Amino acid sequence: MMTSFSKSDKMRLAYSLGSLLSVDEIMSCSKILSNHNPDSVWIPETWGMEGYSILSAVSQITKNSKIGSSIINIYSRTPTLIAMGSATVDILSNGRFILGLGTSSEPIVQEWHGLEFTNPVQRMREYVDIIKLTLSGNKVNYDGRLFHLRNFTLLIKPQRKSIPIYLAAVNEKMVNLTWEIADGVIFYLRPITELTNTIQRMQSKKKIDVACQIITCISNDSEKAIDRAKRTLAFYISVGEIYRKFLAKNGFNNEIKNIYDEFKKSGLKSNHELVTDDMLDSLVICGTPQECVKKLERIVNAGVTLPIIQFNPIGDVIASFKLLTATLSGDKS
């Protein structure tokens, strides 16, 4: 018999329909989620699908869940354009949009968008200021260190004058800024002990919504789930310098060095084999349905108020997603 969370748990749960999926697969998964009504559905924007377009489409399928961007980066769009996109999706979703913002990374911003990756913390502060001012419906006149705006007013009337803003935060300066100016945080790839300590320390100062996106691989064959999780984790370590540095400083220095050295030699062909059991135990949810339920409980017990399940398909995408949602949101097939 399948293990799943009971209704009495009353746990908020979200799903991220990521970049591994096609547009059609995201729409199909959204239809499945419409039967489960999770707290929220999150859509990333990397180097494939344009974020606001997909968010708008998903908002028409999942009629009750909130719709979140995880994340819109603060370099490839101006702050006023982000405010315009956010107001539009909020109208289309009847006030269900959450704006997740992040910095992306230097290679993406500089090499793929042709922009300078500079002043990320100050830039984030000013983006949030300008977005909030713009959504208020008032005329925007703004003088910051980086941005100077004159006489900008939204042509459309926002559904809400205040849209929740969550910030993706890795390093300490961005974590501190998040607790200062945002409604929520989006964590990713934080070792469980570090995650627990950071949440306790920051929440003691001020309470905000603590979301954590978690690489999640569920299969009735535990080995297949573990292999998928290792490959996904090795990918992020290989291409994400910010994650390499953070994980190296937080208990996994040797493992990160080994995985990245192998990546430089042979790419992603085999470096996932160097991902250790300790890394899987601390960073991801993977295994059989029964194993994954226990691992999710551990994430919640760390202080995460909104786990965001990052779907990593194993085999057939729709069958894999149905197993995921049946395990974590209850079988409604």
MOMO-V939974 format. One record per backbone hydrogen bond with DSSP energy under -1.0 kcal/mol. NH is the residue of the N-H (numbers start at 1). CO is the residue of the C=O. If there is no record, write none. Layout:
nh co
NH CO
NH CO
This chain:
nh co
5 327
9 6
10 7
14 307
15 40
16 309
17 42
21 18
26 22
27 23
28 24
29 25
30 26
31 27
32 28
33 29
34 30
35 32
36 33
37 33
39 13
41 66
42 15
43 68
54 50
55 51
56 52
57 53
58 54
59 55
61 58
62 58
63 61
66 39
67 96
68 41
69 98
70 43
72 100
74 102
82 78
83 79
84 80
85 81
86 82
87 83
88 84
89 85
90 86
91 87
92 88
93 89
94 91
95 90
98 67
99 164
101 166
102 72
109 105
110 106
111 107
113 108
115 109
118 116
123 119
124 120
125 121
126 122
127 123
128 124
129 125
130 126
131 127
132 128
133 129
134 130
135 131
136 132
137 134
140 152
142 149
144 147
149 142
152 140
166 99
167 184
168 101
169 186
175 171
176 172
177 173
178 174
179 175
180 176
181 177
182 178
183 165
184 165
185 209
186 167
187 211
195 191
196 192
197 193
198 194
199 195
200 196
201 197
202 198
203 199
204 200
205 202
206 202
209 183
211 185
212 306
213 187
214 308
216 310
217 285
219 287
225 221
226 222
227 223
228 224
229 225
230 226
231 227
232 228
233 229
234 230
235 231
236 232
237 233
238 234
239 235
240 236
244 240
245 241
246 242
247 243
248 244
249 245
252 247
256 252
257 253
258 254
259 255
260 256
261 257
262 258
263 259
264 260
265 261
266 262
267 263
269 266
273 270
274 271
275 272
280 276
281 277
282 278
283 279
284 280
285 215
287 217
292 288
293 289
294 290
295 291
296 292
297 293
298 294
299 295
300 296
301 297
303 300
304 299
305 210
306 210
308 212
309 14
310 214
311 16
312 216
320 316
321 317
322 318
323 319
324 320
325 321
326 322
327 323
328 324
329 325
